[in-house]
């Protein structure tokens, strides 16, 4: 077996409650461990912005990093020092009839989120994203967003005032009848003569039952229009429904994606209410298939000669892009990440041509080597729901990216019941790509050596 190296970092992925909650004290760090089980994206108001991925010009996107008005020290009921950072944003009138979300990512500690002094929810993860639907907390005029974080043991409150360099905070909005999720599978047909595009667009409605038109078009790497389609669907109030597209894409088998030849198709999804265009979403799609035969990982039927390196994205996209290109020039073709990365990291790996072994947010070493239920979270069934939530967050967020060739259950955390169950869950939803766990026995498809 090939030697693989995986980095380790303590992480948890959570998402805040989306329903109105009563006001609570800023010190109450209780969490709703419900992971966001969907592809990570934002939609755009024009096709041009969607194709460019230009958030800075999008009128339904507002970054918060420059909108902090003050930061004050607070204290928990148990005397734990915390910092409350307050942001102010004047949302445009055009946002009033839309669903408004707060996106939090990065930072240096867990956080509790308040909007206009009402508690929305909380998240412990200091790297992976958490999103909060905040529409019901908004009021006329300026919206006040507060994020409360405990001070780390070796830091003073004053040192927590400024946002962390890796923090990514913004608000964005979508129409009430909107794109909720997408799933793309682009593979060769059984005869290997052409590609088959399967596209599922999940739509939802938060305020009323309404008819929506959902369409897409796909362009080859040479910018040639290959196919388009448009369908109508009635979306029930408060529910989701799925529009399924399937079509043959001729010529795709000569343009398969791999690290050696990272050819990407452009798929633009859009929605219409009557004659009015409401949303655009652009995806970079790589045709091909990653498989595992019990010993080797294959891309498009060819075994991958894994040349791995441990790497995590820097806060700056341009620097990360330069780093990945340098790693590729040095002969590496697979990055083993230590924790969930910014969504643009996977986009860069798709574009540059670099395989990724994605790792879930788990690092729970047995206390003093005790692997019993009392000493090891990995072997304590009470923690199974949270272990599974982290696996699901890792899988659903990044599964459509062609660069993902394997899934790691987490950093070495000892053996036990919870990791066995996590492996079984992964094998129930992922039929082709391998699952890796460095401390695993039967619950790893590839044995990891030191």
Secondary structure, DSSP 8 states (H G I E B T S, - for coil): --------------B---S------TT-----B----S-----BSSHHHHHHT--TT-TTEEE-TT-EEEEEEEE-TT--EEEEEEEEE---GGGTTEEEEEEEE--SS-EEEEETTEEEEEE--SSS-EEEE-GGG--SS-EEEEEEEE--TTS-GGGGSS--TT-EEEEEEEESEEEEEEEEEEEE-TTSSSEEEEEEEEEEESSS-EEEEEEEEEE-TT--EEEEEEEEEEE-TT-EEEEEEEEEETTGGGS---SSS---EEEEEEEEETTEEEEEEEEEE----EEE-SS-EEETTEE----EEE----S-HHHHHHHHHHHHHTT--EEE-SS---HHHHHHHHHHT-EEEEE-S-----GGG--STTT-GGG-GGGHHHHHHHHHHHHHHHTT-TTEEEEE--S----SHHHHHHHHHHHHH-SSSEEE-TT-SSS-SS----
